[in-house]
């Protein structure tokens, strides 16, 4: 099991960023492990892979134009050259004409001494400083996407960020969510001139056009058939995401640091557990119900792989019984394990408690009700499937380059595999017809998950027991 973690979290895979060579290498490794176990390939066209498109960057699809008229009279218009301005990769595509307004840093930061109220932005072309005093470059308040979101929320027609010295942004690797309004960077002498034009009430006429660069990511899908033909459609899904943050980027908690984020716990640990749970079931008596094993990509980009699978399943989910998700299970401390989603089916609590009691060393188990959260089980709960998410809790290395193999608790990970294997076998049903497989009636799904719109926040702390 630790060999799986070492392979997936090796520097050679460069952090398994979505749709990168490292991600493809990881997918090939997982598929080979499934093949070695004798599982049935259940992806596209009889393969182990289900492909889907993800946005891995942006491109400026037309040169665009930016013309400024200075002063209240708004005379003497002047055009900015391509060396002086450029849209960010998340910029909206639009033709805009509007009055300029200068808004300082573009933020009303809470608790800041002397912070001035922001001017009215509704319908205006807002001009702000790209730099924010008192914060580092990777801080949220220095993030141009955040400033663009603030301006958009306040009704601005466009946002122009001034940085007299910085190079213009490179849209090629931009993967943040597109905004509806144009957001552009202005540099050099043009920034100083635009600052004065905004202060004097000038006018801007501009056009921007950006479009996404799409690349292919892959889920890895394999099936262990059940013995009971009457339950052939009652699939039990066991999943774990295998992608991580690559070299860092917007989701890294080491802002501004370009370094390999190996994600040993997040989620090489869960992927290793997925493979070993599959091994446990293959080596045991064949279950009554089929068990579908899915290694998802794109989780770190907003549950993209699991959302795609739920929309376009390669094995039908119409009569799916349950989805068990294994995410960040490599850092067991003080014997604490959390299972989220217990309220998504009335039977979960009893199954979990019985499985835990059967272990040689039971966990101190926290049972949390919510079936939504920043991991792939949320995609399945949204369509009414009972879910569980196994989790050994956050740590200081989360989403940082320090999440490496040396931090993994191997014996603890093995114990998680034992528990998930027992729960999966119980839900999938016995190896004979003498006892009926348990029925899990799904609880009513709640409102749409906040993580479905793309991006994800920090993982929650576990609830109090």
LINSUL-V664172 format. One record per backbone hydrogen bond with DSSP energy under -1.0 kcal/mol. CO is the residue of the C=O (numbers start at 1). NH is the residue of the N-H. Records with the same first field share a line. If there is no record, write none. Layout:
CO=NH ; NH
//
This chain:
1=5
2=6
3=7
4=8
5=9
7=10
10=13
11=14
13=16
15=246
16=244
17=20
20=24
21=25
22=26
23=27
24=28
25=29
26=30
27=31
28=32
29=33
30=34
31=35
32=36
33=37
34=39
35=38
40=223
44=47
47=43
48=221
49=44
50=219
52=217
54=215
57=213
59=211
65=207
66=80
67=205
68=78
69=203
75=70
78=68
81=84
84=187
86=185
88=91
90=179
94=208
96=206
98=204
99=125
101=127
103=106
104=129
109=112
112=115
121=124
124=157 ; 158
125=101
126=160
127=103
128=162
132=135
136=139
139=142
140=143
143=147
144=148
145=149
146=150
147=151
148=152
149=153
150=154
151=156
152=155
155=123
158=126
159=184
160=128
161=186
162=130
164=188
171=58 ; 174
181=92
182=159
183=88
184=161
185=86
186=163
188=191
189=193
190=194
191=195
192=196
193=197
194=198
195=199
196=200
197=202
198=201
202=100
203=69
204=98
205=67
206=96
207=65
209=61
211=59
213=56
215=54
217=52
219=50
220=295
221=42
222=293
223=40
224=291
228=231
229=232
231=234
233=235
235=321
236=292
237=324
238=294
239=326
240=296
245=248
246=261
247=259
249=252
254=257
263=268
264=269
267=271
268=272
269=273
270=274
271=275
272=276
273=277
274=278
275=279
276=280
277=281
278=282
279=283
287=227
288=228
290=236
291=224
292=238
293=222
294=240
295=220
296=242
297=305
298=304
299=302 ; 303
303=307
304=308
305=309
306=310
307=311
308=312
317=320
322=237
323=388
324=239
325=390
328=392
330=409
333=336
335=364
337=366
338=391
339=368
340=389
341=344
344=443
345=348
347=351
348=352
349=353
350=354
351=355
352=356
353=357
354=358
356=359
363=365
364=337
366=339
368=342
369=343
373=375
375=378
377=381
378=382
380=385
381=384
386=323
388=325
389=340
390=327
391=338
395=398
397=400
399=253
400=403
402=404
403=264
404=407
405=408
408=410
409=413
410=414
411=415
412=416
413=417
414=418
415=419
416=420
417=421
418=422
419=423
420=424
421=425
422=426
423=427
424=428
425=429
428=289
449=452
451=454
//
